[in-house]
Amino acid sequence: MNEDENVNVPEEELDNIVVLNDENGEEVSFEFLDVVELDGEEYVILLPIEEEDEEEAGEVVILKIEDTENEEEESYVSVEDDEVLNKVFEIFKEKFKDEFNFVDED
């Protein structure tokens, strides 16, 4: 997902499911895991619900949260900076080290 993603985020989300439109305009469902703050910016951590590729199973998606003119809507934007992605993921891993089994792919 390399383009801006827009989603209406209701105050009470059923089962923490977020539906975004991908670059092809197709709806993709994610489980909302967390919001991480880094350097005054907020990033959402999402887990794709339906995996198309078994090699990518369990990989999270990290998107930057940007405000929109509509207070009830947020814009999720892909993050191109690997250093930022790694920092955000490290914060997430530390917060949830007891809840998830993280696997390093070195």
DABELZI-V777521 format. One record per run of one state. SS is the DSSP state (a for helix, b for strand, c for the rest). FROM is the first residue (numbers start at 1). LEN is the number of residues. Records with the same first field share a line. If there is no record, write none. Layout:
BEGIN
SS=FROM-LEN + FROM-LEN
END
This chain:
BEGIN
c=1-4 + 9-5 + 22-5 + 39-2 + 49-5 + 57-3 + 68-5 + 79-3 + 96-11
b=5-4 + 17-5 + 27-12 + 41-8 + 60-8 + 73-6
a=14-3 + 54-3 + 82-14
END
